[in-house]
Amino acid sequence: MNSPRSGLDALGVPSEGGAIYDLALTHRSHAFELSDGGLHNERLEFLGDAILGAVVTSLIYSTYPELTEGEMARLRSSVVNTSALADLARSVGLGHHIALGKGEEASGGRDKSSLLADTFEAVVGAVYLDRGIEVVTGVLEGLFERPLSELLAAGERYDAKTALQEVVVRDWGMLPRYRIVSTGPDHAKSFSAEVYAGEDLFGAGEGHSKKEAEQNAARGALKLISSRAPAGVGGRDAPRVDTRTRLEPPELEAAGAALAAKAPTKSQKAEDAGGAADGSGEVPGDSAS
């Protein structure tokens, strides 16, 4: 079992800590409760954001010379975003070390993605100021090498919404459509999103913001499509589902299985291509919205 400090050690924070790290772990909600207003971590967050972006950009540039500028930018956005940074912060238990105000604590602030991501960046800024660029570069490269490699191995060079849009446009001839289906109370705001291709529901996700919920819904849809449907499935054969009710994971799997069963054979694809060439073929899917 990890010790209470294991998360901070993984981020390059020395065992003796120090004032700069205390500041990095102080959320403004805690600072504002002090009589003098206090200091908080937002300036360090600003610095850490710049350091993080530069180090990850350099890592991608030097490690993957085959990627284009656009691919590098999209790969970076897949690992340097609120959701991804929050997951990384959770994996090292960073939330346990943050000084929060009473209200933020009561509203579940220790697990808020935006708060965790911001604190992660603040710690990066603190490590840079205290230990220098070489140390912080080594720490960040150690944290991001594997996620970058796994994304490329899975063929995901884009953020989830961009990747899903490319698949849906290519195979269904339309744009994916997102719908926020529920929200939590004001004191613990959360969102649930669904993503559709036409009338077909392919993914659902939750998050502390609409953007995060939509990204998670897109990730679920990509996993479903990649696990159930061969490449090149046409939109005209997409399974129809009842959109009046929310599909749970087993139902989503069933929809994916139906999609795979409808996949055209190679001979059918050849016939379709021939029909399109002589003007008799149909265009798959609905018009993009």
C-alpha contacts under 8 A as a table, 3 or more apart, distances in Angstrom:
res1	aa1	res2	aa2	distance
2	N	5	R	7.92
2	N	6	S	5.85
3	S	6	S	5.22
4	P	7	G	7.21
5	R	8	L	5.35
5	R	9	D	6.19
5	R	15	S	7.82
6	S	9	D	5.05
6	S	10	A	6.22
6	S	92	V	7.03
7	G	10	A	5.15
7	G	11	L	6.58
7	G	91	S	7.88
7	G	92	V	4.08
7	G	93	G	5.37
7	G	94	L	5.91
8	L	11	L	5.12
8	L	12	G	6.52
8	L	13	V	5.29
8	L	14	P	7.86
8	L	92	V	7.39
8	L	94	L	6.94
9	D	12	G	5.19
9	D	13	V	5.21
9	D	14	P	6.50
9	D	15	S	7.09
10	A	13	V	7.44
10	A	92	V	7.09
10	A	139	V	7.46
11	L	123	V	7.51
11	L	124	V	7.47
11	L	139	V	6.31
11	L	140	L	7.82
12	G	127	V	6.46
12	G	135	V	7.53
12	G	136	V	7.00
12	G	139	V	6.15
13	V	17	G	6.40
13	V	21	Y	7.43
13	V	123	V	7.97
13	V	127	V	6.46
14	P	17	G	5.36
17	G	21	Y	6.17
17	G	22	D	7.60
18	G	21	Y	5.50
18	G	22	D	6.41
19	A	22	D	5.00
19	A	23	L	6.19
20	I	23	L	5.15
20	I	24	A	6.29
20	I	126	A	5.90
20	I	130	D	7.61
21	Y	24	A	4.84
21	Y	25	L	6.28
21	Y	123	V	6.71
21	Y	126	A	6.02
21	Y	127	V	7.86
22	D	25	L	5.24
22	D	26	T	6.38
23	L	26	T	5.14
23	L	39	L	7.12
23	L	40	H	5.90
23	L	41	N	5.60
24	A	27	H	7.99
24	A	40	H	7.19
24	A	41	N	4.75
24	A	44	L	6.41
24	A	45	E	7.70
24	A	119	T	6.71
24	A	122	A	5.07
24	A	123	V	5.30
24	A	125	G	7.92
24	A	126	A	6.38
25	L	40	H	7.96
25	L	41	N	6.62
25	L	97	H	6.72
25	L	98	I	4.80
25	L	99	A	6.05
25	L	119	T	6.38
25	L	122	A	7.48
25	L	123	V	7.18
26	T	30	H	6.58
26	T	31	A	6.94
26	T	39	L	7.77
26	T	40	H	5.16
26	T	41	N	5.66
26	T	98	I	6.01
26	T	99	A	4.83
26	T	100	L	6.79
27	H	30	H	5.57
27	H	31	A	6.60
27	H	40	H	5.55
27	H	41	N	6.06
27	H	42	E	7.92
27	H	98	I	6.96
27	H	99	A	5.98
27	H	100	L	5.57
27	H	101	G	7.58
27	H	119	T	7.79
28	R	31	A	4.86
28	R	32	F	5.92
28	R	39	L	7.44
28	R	40	H	5.02
28	R	41	N	7.00
28	R	42	E	7.65
28	R	100	L	7.60
28	R	101	G	7.78
29	S	32	F	5.34
29	S	33	E	6.62
29	S	100	L	5.81
29	S	101	G	4.54
29	S	102	K	7.86
29	S	103	G	7.73
29	S	104	E	6.59
30	H	33	E	5.40
30	H	34	L	7.12
30	H	40	H	7.91
30	H	99	A	6.15
30	H	100	L	4.63
30	H	101	G	3.84
30	H	102	K	7.46
31	A	34	L	5.55
31	A	37	G	5.76
31	A	38	G	4.62
31	A	39	L	5.72
31	A	40	H	5.80
31	A	101	G	7.46
32	F	35	S	7.69
32	F	36	D	7.98
32	F	37	G	4.77
32	F	38	G	6.30
32	F	101	G	7.79
33	E	37	G	6.74
33	E	101	G	6.57
34	L	37	G	5.24
34	L	38	G	5.91
35	S	38	G	7.53
40	H	43	R	7.78
41	N	44	L	5.31
41	N	45	E	6.08
41	N	119	T	7.38
41	N	122	A	6.06
42	E	45	E	4.81
42	E	46	F	6.27
42	E	118	D	7.89
42	E	122	A	7.04
43	R	46	F	5.10
43	R	47	L	6.47
43	R	122	A	7.69
44	L	47	L	5.06
44	L	48	G	5.94
44	L	121	E	7.39
44	L	122	A	4.56
44	L	123	V	7.37
44	L	125	G	5.16
44	L	126	A	6.48
45	E	48	G	5.00
45	E	49	D	5.99
45	E	118	D	5.95
45	E	119	T	6.72
45	E	120	F	7.81
45	E	121	E	4.91
45	E	122	A	3.76
45	E	123	V	7.48
45	E	124	V	7.86
45	E	125	G	6.43
46	F	49	D	5.32
46	F	50	A	6.74
46	F	121	E	7.56
46	F	122	A	7.27
46	F	125	G	7.84
47	L	50	A	5.40
47	L	51	I	6.41
47	L	121	E	7.74
47	L	122	A	7.28
47	L	125	G	5.28
48	G	51	I	5.00
48	G	52	L	5.87
48	G	121	E	4.55
48	G	122	A	5.35
48	G	123	V	7.05
48	G	124	V	4.89
48	G	125	G	3.80
48	G	126	A	7.50
48	G	128	Y	7.86
49	D	52	L	5.20
49	D	53	G	6.15
49	D	121	E	5.40
49	D	122	A	7.68
49	D	124	V	7.87
49	D	125	G	7.59
50	A	53	G	5.24
50	A	54	A	6.21
51	I	54	A	5.21
51	I	55	V	6.14
51	I	124	V	7.37
51	I	125	G	7.04
51	I	128	Y	7.92
52	L	55	V	5.31
52	L	56	V	6.11
52	L	121	E	7.22
52	L	124	V	7.13
52	L	140	L	7.47
53	G	56	V	5.41
53	G	57	T	5.95
53	G	80	V	7.38
54	A	57	T	5.15
54	A	58	S	6.12
55	V	58	S	5.15
55	V	59	L	6.12
55	V	137	T	6.15
55	V	140	L	7.19
55	V	141	E	7.52
56	V	59	L	4.96
56	V	60	I	6.17
56	V	76	R	6.93
56	V	140	L	7.52
56	V	141	E	7.26
56	V	144	F	7.45
57	T	60	I	5.25
57	T	61	Y	6.11
57	T	72	M	7.75
57	T	76	R	6.74
58	S	61	Y	5.04
58	S	62	S	6.12
59	L	62	S	5.41
59	L	63	T	5.92
59	L	141	E	6.96
59	L	145	E	7.95
60	I	63	T	5.26
60	I	64	Y	5.70
60	I	72	M	6.66
60	I	76	R	7.57
61	Y	64	Y	5.81
61	Y	65	P	6.21
61	Y	72	M	7.30
62	S	65	P	6.35
64	Y	67	L	5.90
67	L	70	G	7.96
67	L	71	E	5.68
67	L	72	M	6.01
68	T	71	E	5.09
68	T	72	M	6.13
69	E	72	M	5.17
69	E	73	A	6.24
70	G	73	A	5.12
70	G	74	R	6.22
71	E	74	R	5.13
71	E	75	L	5.98
71	E	157	R	6.29
71	E	158	Y	7.27
72	M	75	L	5.09
72	M	76	R	6.09
72	M	157	R	7.88
73	A	76	R	5.18
73	A	77	S	6.24
74	R	77	S	5.00
74	R	78	S	6.31
74	R	157	R	6.14
74	R	158	Y	4.73
74	R	159	D	6.33
75	L	78	S	5.12
75	L	79	V	6.93
75	L	148	L	7.47
75	L	151	L	7.99
75	L	156	E	7.86
75	L	157	R	4.84
75	L	158	Y	5.46
75	L	159	D	7.16
76	R	79	V	5.52
76	R	80	V	5.83
77	S	80	V	5.06
77	S	81	N	6.00
77	S	158	Y	7.39
77	S	159	D	6.31
78	S	81	N	6.62
78	S	84	A	7.31
78	S	157	R	7.49
78	S	158	Y	6.11
78	S	159	D	4.67
78	S	160	A	7.60
79	V	84	A	5.49
79	V	85	L	7.10
79	V	144	F	7.74
79	V	147	P	7.32
79	V	148	L	7.27
80	V	84	A	6.34
80	V	85	L	6.30
81	N	84	A	5.45
81	N	85	L	5.98
82	T	85	L	5.35
82	T	86	A	5.95
82	T	113	S	6.34
82	T	114	S	5.88
82	T	117	A	5.51
82	T	212	E	7.93
83	S	86	A	5.17
83	S	87	D	6.24
83	S	113	S	6.10
83	S	114	S	7.72
83	S	117	A	7.55
83	S	212	E	6.34
84	A	87	D	5.15
84	A	88	L	6.30
85	L	88	L	4.99
85	L	89	A	6.11
85	L	113	S	7.97
85	L	116	L	7.45
85	L	117	A	4.99
85	L	120	F	7.13
86	A	89	A	4.94
86	A	90	R	6.11
86	A	112	K	7.91
86	A	113	S	4.93
86	A	114	S	7.03
86	A	115	L	7.94
86	A	116	L	5.08
86	A	117	A	4.66
86	A	120	F	7.77
87	D	90	R	5.02
87	D	91	S	6.16
87	D	113	S	7.74
88	L	91	S	5.06
88	L	92	V	6.71
89	A	92	V	5.51
89	A	93	G	6.24
89	A	94	L	5.24
89	A	95	G	7.16
89	A	116	L	6.13
89	A	117	A	6.87
89	A	120	F	6.27
90	R	93	G	4.93
90	R	94	L	6.03
90	R	95	G	6.71
90	R	111	D	7.80
90	R	116	L	7.66
91	S	94	L	7.81
93	G	96	H	5.96
93	G	97	H	7.83
94	L	97	H	5.70
94	L	98	I	7.08
94	L	116	L	7.40
94	L	120	F	7.66
95	G	98	I	5.55
95	G	110	R	4.97
95	G	111	D	6.63
95	G	116	L	6.56
96	H	110	R	7.06
98	I	110	R	7.34
98	I	119	T	7.86
100	L	104	E	6.12
100	L	105	E	5.88
100	L	109	G	7.62
101	G	104	E	5.31
101	G	105	E	6.05
102	K	105	E	5.05
102	K	106	A	6.13
103	G	106	A	5.11
103	G	107	S	6.30
104	E	107	S	5.18
104	E	108	G	6.57
104	E	109	G	5.11
105	E	108	G	5.46
105	E	109	G	5.25
105	E	110	R	6.73
106	A	109	G	7.28
107	S	187	H	5.46
107	S	188	A	5.19
108	G	111	D	5.98
108	G	112	K	6.75
108	G	188	A	6.65
109	G	112	K	5.04
109	G	115	L	6.89
110	R	115	L	7.42
110	R	116	L	7.14
111	D	115	L	7.66
111	D	116	L	6.85
112	K	115	L	5.36
112	K	116	L	6.14
112	K	208	H	6.56
113	S	116	L	5.17
113	S	117	A	6.02
113	S	208	H	6.61
114	S	117	A	5.21
114	S	118	D	6.08
115	L	118	D	5.19
115	L	119	T	6.15
116	L	119	T	5.15
116	L	120	F	6.12
117	A	120	F	5.07
117	A	121	E	6.40
118	D	121	E	5.21
118	D	122	A	6.27
119	T	122	A	4.88
119	T	123	V	6.21
120	F	123	V	5.25
120	F	124	V	6.38
121	E	124	V	4.99
121	E	125	G	6.31
122	A	125	G	5.03
122	A	126	A	6.27
123	V	126	A	4.94
123	V	127	V	6.15
124	V	127	V	5.22
124	V	128	Y	6.21
124	V	136	V	6.94
125	G	128	Y	5.13
125	G	129	L	6.32
126	A	129	L	5.19
126	A	130	D	6.06
127	V	130	D	5.13
127	V	131	R	5.50
127	V	132	G	6.97
127	V	135	V	7.77
127	V	136	V	6.11
128	Y	131	R	5.50
128	Y	132	G	4.65
128	Y	133	I	5.53
128	Y	135	V	7.42
128	Y	136	V	5.61
129	L	132	G	5.86
131	R	134	E	7.92
131	R	135	V	6.08
131	R	136	V	7.25
132	G	135	V	5.75
132	G	136	V	6.48
133	I	136	V	5.24
133	I	137	T	5.84
134	E	137	T	5.14
134	E	138	G	6.23
135	V	138	G	5.19
135	V	139	V	6.28
136	V	139	V	5.04
136	V	140	L	6.12
137	T	140	L	5.24
137	T	141	E	5.97
138	G	141	E	5.25
138	G	142	G	6.13
139	V	142	G	5.25
139	V	143	L	6.39
140	L	143	L	5.01
140	L	144	F	6.06
141	E	144	F	5.22
141	E	145	E	5.61
142	G	145	E	5.84
142	G	146	R	7.76
143	L	146	R	7.07
143	L	147	P	7.80
144	F	147	P	5.40
144	F	148	L	6.12
145	E	148	L	5.40
145	E	149	S	6.19
146	R	149	S	5.04
146	R	150	E	6.04
147	P	150	E	5.11
147	P	151	L	6.14
148	L	151	L	5.21
148	L	152	L	6.36
149	S	152	L	5.28
149	S	153	A	6.05
150	E	153	A	4.98
150	E	154	A	6.11
151	L	154	A	5.20
151	L	155	G	6.25
151	L	156	E	5.04
151	L	157	R	6.47
152	L	155	G	4.85
152	L	156	E	5.57
152	L	157	R	5.96
153	A	156	E	7.57
156	E	159	D	7.55
156	E	160	A	7.90
156	E	163	A	7.14
157	R	163	A	7.81
158	Y	162	T	6.03
158	Y	163	A	5.46
159	D	162	T	5.50
159	D	163	A	6.14
159	D	215	Q	7.95
160	A	163	A	5.09
160	A	164	L	6.04
160	A	215	Q	5.83
160	A	216	N	7.75
160	A	218	A	5.53
160	A	219	R	5.45
160	A	222	L	7.63
161	K	164	L	5.18
161	K	165	Q	6.08
161	K	214	E	7.53
161	K	215	Q	5.82
161	K	218	A	5.45
161	K	219	R	7.60
162	T	165	Q	5.13
162	T	166	E	6.35
163	A	166	E	5.29
163	A	167	V	6.46
163	A	222	L	7.92
164	L	167	V	5.12
164	L	168	V	6.09
164	L	176	P	7.54
164	L	218	A	6.22
164	L	219	R	7.91
164	L	221	A	7.44
164	L	222	L	6.16
165	Q	168	V	5.18
165	Q	169	V	5.95
165	Q	175	L	6.13
165	Q	176	P	5.96
166	E	169	V	5.29
166	E	170	R	5.99
167	V	170	R	5.15
167	V	171	D	5.95
167	V	172	W	7.88
168	V	171	D	5.28
168	V	172	W	5.13
168	V	173	G	6.59
168	V	174	M	6.25
168	V	175	L	6.27
168	V	176	P	6.40
168	V	197	A	6.88
169	V	172	W	5.53
169	V	173	G	4.50
169	V	174	M	4.85
169	V	175	L	5.67
169	V	176	P	7.87
169	V	288	A	7.74
170	R	173	G	5.83
171	D	232	G	5.96
171	D	233	V	5.72
171	D	234	G	4.99
171	D	235	G	5.71
171	D	284	P	7.78
171	D	285	G	7.97
172	W	197	A	7.48
172	W	233	V	7.83
172	W	234	G	5.59
172	W	235	G	3.62
172	W	236	R	7.06
172	W	238	A	7.99
172	W	284	P	6.21
172	W	285	G	4.77
172	W	286	D	7.29
173	G	235	G	6.72
173	G	283	V	7.96
173	G	284	P	6.19
173	G	285	G	4.97
173	G	286	D	6.17
173	G	287	S	6.47
173	G	288	A	6.37
174	M	197	A	7.06
174	M	198	G	7.39
174	M	285	G	6.65
174	M	286	D	5.97
174	M	287	S	5.60
174	M	288	A	3.81
174	M	289	S	6.52
175	L	197	A	6.83
175	L	288	A	5.23
175	L	289	S	5.93
176	P	195	V	6.56
176	P	196	Y	5.58
176	P	197	A	4.89
176	P	198	G	7.29
177	R	195	V	5.54
177	R	196	Y	5.07
177	R	197	A	6.34
177	R	198	G	7.45
178	Y	193	A	6.73
178	Y	194	E	5.68
178	Y	195	V	4.47
178	Y	196	Y	6.37
178	Y	214	E	6.83
179	R	193	A	5.52
179	R	194	E	5.27
179	R	195	V	6.42
180	I	183	T	7.81
180	I	191	F	6.88
180	I	192	S	5.77
180	I	193	A	4.36
180	I	194	E	6.49
180	I	210	K	7.27
181	V	191	F	7.64
181	V	192	S	5.64
181	V	193	A	5.65
181	V	194	E	7.00
182	S	191	F	5.78
182	S	192	S	5.24
182	S	193	A	7.43
183	T	189	K	6.64
183	T	190	S	5.33
183	T	191	F	4.46
183	T	192	S	6.43
184	G	188	A	6.25
184	G	189	K	4.71
184	G	190	S	4.72
184	G	191	F	6.42
185	P	188	A	5.46
185	P	189	K	5.35
185	P	190	S	7.56
186	D	189	K	5.13
189	K	208	H	6.25
189	K	209	S	7.79
190	S	206	E	7.21
190	S	207	G	5.72
190	S	208	H	4.41
190	S	209	S	6.31
191	F	206	E	5.53
191	F	207	G	5.38
191	F	208	H	6.00
191	F	209	S	6.06
191	F	210	K	5.90
191	F	213	A	6.04
192	S	204	A	7.21
192	S	205	G	5.71
192	S	206	E	4.35
192	S	207	G	6.64
192	S	210	K	7.71
192	S	213	A	5.77
192	S	214	E	7.96
193	A	204	A	5.55
193	A	205	G	5.36
193	A	206	E	6.20
193	A	210	K	7.46
193	A	213	A	5.43
193	A	214	E	5.55
193	A	217	A	6.23
194	E	201	L	7.07
194	E	202	F	7.75
194	E	203	G	5.71
194	E	204	A	4.34
194	E	205	G	6.59
194	E	214	E	7.17
194	E	217	A	5.94
195	V	201	L	6.00
195	V	202	F	6.09
195	V	203	G	5.33
195	V	204	A	6.38
195	V	214	E	7.43
195	V	217	A	6.15
195	V	218	A	6.68
195	V	221	A	7.54
196	Y	199	E	6.16
196	Y	200	D	5.21
196	Y	201	L	4.46
196	Y	202	F	5.85
196	Y	203	G	7.33
197	A	200	D	5.21
197	A	201	L	6.66
197	A	202	F	7.37
198	G	286	D	7.23
199	E	240	R	6.93
199	E	241	V	7.29
199	E	243	T	6.84
200	D	238	A	7.49
200	D	239	P	6.81
200	D	240	R	5.67
200	D	241	V	5.76
200	D	243	T	7.29
201	L	241	V	6.85
201	L	243	T	6.86
201	L	247	L	7.64
201	L	252	L	7.71
202	F	220	G	7.60
202	F	221	A	4.97
202	F	224	L	7.26
202	F	225	I	7.98
202	F	252	L	6.43
202	F	255	A	7.75
202	F	256	G	7.82
203	G	217	A	4.89
203	G	218	A	6.26
203	G	219	R	7.64
203	G	220	G	5.07
203	G	221	A	4.31
203	G	224	L	7.79
203	G	252	L	7.31
204	A	214	E	7.93
204	A	216	N	7.16
204	A	217	A	4.24
204	A	218	A	7.55
204	A	220	G	6.54
204	A	221	A	7.56
205	G	213	A	5.16
205	G	214	E	6.53
205	G	215	Q	7.57
205	G	216	N	4.72
205	G	217	A	4.03
205	G	218	A	7.75
205	G	220	G	7.16
206	E	212	E	7.16
206	E	213	A	4.30
206	E	214	E	7.56
206	E	216	N	6.48
206	E	217	A	7.28
207	G	210	K	6.85
207	G	211	K	7.80
207	G	212	E	4.99
207	G	213	A	4.24
207	G	216	N	7.46
208	H	212	E	6.54
208	H	213	A	7.11
209	S	212	E	5.23
209	S	213	A	6.23
210	K	213	A	5.14
210	K	214	E	6.15
211	K	214	E	5.20
211	K	215	Q	6.17
212	E	215	Q	5.08
212	E	216	N	6.20
213	A	216	N	5.18
213	A	217	A	6.16
214	E	217	A	4.97
214	E	218	A	6.12
215	Q	218	A	5.05
215	Q	219	R	6.21
216	N	219	R	4.99
216	N	220	G	6.26
217	A	220	G	5.15
217	A	221	A	6.28
218	A	221	A	5.03
218	A	222	L	6.17
219	R	222	L	5.13
219	R	223	K	6.23
220	G	223	K	5.20
220	G	224	L	6.21
221	A	224	L	5.08
221	A	225	I	6.12
222	L	225	I	5.18
222	L	226	S	5.96
223	K	226	S	5.27
223	K	227	S	5.98
224	L	227	S	5.32
224	L	228	R	5.97
224	L	229	A	7.94
224	L	252	L	7.61
224	L	253	E	6.85
224	L	256	G	6.21
225	I	228	R	5.37
225	I	229	A	5.31
225	I	256	G	6.50
226	S	229	A	5.91
226	S	230	P	7.31
228	R	253	E	7.85
228	R	256	G	5.32
228	R	257	A	5.70
228	R	259	L	7.31
228	R	260	A	5.60
229	A	233	V	6.90
229	A	256	G	6.78
229	A	257	A	7.40
229	A	259	L	6.19
229	A	260	A	4.29
229	A	263	A	7.19
230	P	233	V	6.41
230	P	260	A	6.50
230	P	263	A	6.91
232	G	263	A	7.81
233	V	237	D	7.70
233	V	259	L	7.87
233	V	260	A	7.75
233	V	262	K	7.80
233	V	263	A	5.19
233	V	264	P	6.72
234	G	237	D	5.92
234	G	238	A	7.00
234	G	263	A	7.20
234	G	264	P	7.67
234	G	284	P	5.96
234	G	285	G	7.17
235	G	238	A	5.11
235	G	284	P	5.45
235	G	285	G	4.46
235	G	286	D	7.79
236	R	284	P	5.19
236	R	285	G	4.92
236	R	286	D	7.98
237	D	259	L	7.24
237	D	262	K	5.83
237	D	263	A	7.35
238	A	258	A	7.97
238	A	259	L	5.56
238	A	262	K	7.21
239	P	255	A	6.27
239	P	256	G	7.93
239	P	258	A	6.01
239	P	259	L	5.54
239	P	262	K	7.97
240	R	255	A	7.94
241	V	255	A	7.33
242	D	245	T	6.43
243	T	246	R	6.77
247	L	250	P	7.91
247	L	251	E	5.58
247	L	252	L	6.10
248	E	251	E	5.43
248	E	252	L	6.26
249	P	252	L	4.94
249	P	253	E	6.18
250	P	253	E	5.06
250	P	254	A	6.30
251	E	254	A	4.93
251	E	255	A	6.22
252	L	255	A	5.02
252	L	256	G	6.21
253	E	256	G	4.96
253	E	257	A	6.15
254	A	257	A	5.00
254	A	258	A	6.23
255	A	258	A	5.10
255	A	259	L	6.23
256	G	259	L	4.91
256	G	260	A	6.27
257	A	260	A	5.10
257	A	261	A	6.23
258	A	261	A	5.04
258	A	262	K	6.35
259	L	262	K	5.22
259	L	263	A	6.61
260	A	263	A	5.24
264	P	267	S	7.99
264	P	268	Q	5.71
264	P	269	K	6.25
265	T	268	Q	5.09
265	T	269	K	6.23
266	K	269	K	5.04
266	K	270	A	6.24
267	S	270	A	5.02
267	S	271	E	6.23
268	Q	271	E	5.05
268	Q	272	D	6.11
269	K	272	D	5.03
269	K	273	A	6.12
270	A	273	A	5.05
270	A	274	G	6.21
271	E	274	G	5.05
271	E	275	G	6.17
272	D	275	G	5.07
272	D	276	A	6.19
272	D	281	G	6.21
273	A	276	A	5.15
273	A	277	A	6.25
273	A	281	G	7.42
274	G	277	A	5.10
274	G	278	D	6.55
274	G	281	G	7.62
275	G	278	D	5.39
275	G	279	G	6.24
275	G	280	S	4.95
275	G	281	G	4.28
275	G	282	E	7.93
276	A	279	G	5.13
276	A	280	S	5.66
276	A	281	G	3.89
276	A	282	E	6.77
277	A	280	S	7.57
277	A	281	G	7.35
278	D	281	G	7.44
